[in-house]
Amino acid sequence: FHILGYYIGRVVVAIFTLGRIQCDRLLADTPRRKMRWGGTFHRRGQRIYLTSEMTAAIGVIFVVLLVVGGFLIYYLTR
């Protein structure tokens, strides 16, 4: 799920933030002292980068919301 969620999350983050927030590489190693807000993001210069774990979580949550939304639309229109 991590790899698939990561690539879906990259697309979702790019679309919803209009490119203001970047995503780390899949296997990036960021020192813990640089991470902010529970290890979900960090800064490099003026840019904000989401960690690969957070990017994957966003991707998986997006897919779950799509499935639940599709099920609700199907159920309510029947």
C-alpha positions in Angstrom: 0.0 0.0 0.0 2.9 2.3 0.7 4.2 2.6 -2.8 0.8 2.8 -4.5 -0.5 5.3 -1.9 2.7 7.4 -2.3 2.2 7.9 -6.0 -1.5 8.6 -5.7 -0.6 11.0 -2.8 1.9 12.9 -4.9 -0.8 13.6 -7.5 -3.4 14.5 -4.9 -1.0 16.8 -3.0 0.1 18.6 -6.2 -3.5 19.1 -7.3 -5.0 20.2 -3.9 -2.1 22.5 -2.9 -1.5 23.9 -6.4 2.2 23.0 -6.1 2.8 25.0 -2.9 3.7 21.8 -0.9 6.2 19.4 -2.3 6.6 15.7 -1.5 9.8 14.0 -0.5 11.3 11.2 -2.6 10.0 7.7 -1.7 13.2 6.6 0.1 14.3 10.0 1.4 16.1 10.0 4.7 15.3 13.2 6.6 16.9 13.8 10.0 14.3 13.7 12.9 15.5 17.1 14.2 14.3 18.8 11.0 10.8 17.3 11.0 7.8 19.3 12.3 4.4 18.4 13.6 4.9 14.8 14.5 7.1 14.0 11.6 4.6 14.8 8.8 6.6 17.6 7.1 9.8 19.6 7.1 11.2 22.7 5.5 14.0 23.1 3.0 14.7 26.8 2.6 11.3 28.4 2.0 9.6 25.2 0.7 7.5 22.7 2.7 8.0 19.0 2.0 5.7 16.3 3.1 7.4 13.1 4.3 6.9 10.0 2.1 4.9 8.4 4.9 2.5 11.3 5.0 2.2 11.4 1.2 1.4 7.7 1.2 -1.2 8.2 4.0 -2.9 11.0 2.0 -3.0 8.7 -1.1 -4.6 5.8 0.8 -7.1 8.1 2.5 -8.0 9.6 -0.9 -8.7 6.1 -2.3 -10.8 5.1 0.7 -12.8 8.3 0.3 -13.4 7.6 -3.4 -14.5 4.0 -2.6 -16.9 5.2 0.2 -18.2 8.0 -2.0 -18.8 5.6 -4.9 -20.6 3.2 -2.6 -22.8 5.9 -1.1 -23.7 7.2 -4.6 -24.6 3.6 -5.7 -26.5 2.9 -2.5 -28.5 6.2 -2.5 -29.5 6.0 -6.2 -30.8 2.5 -6.0 
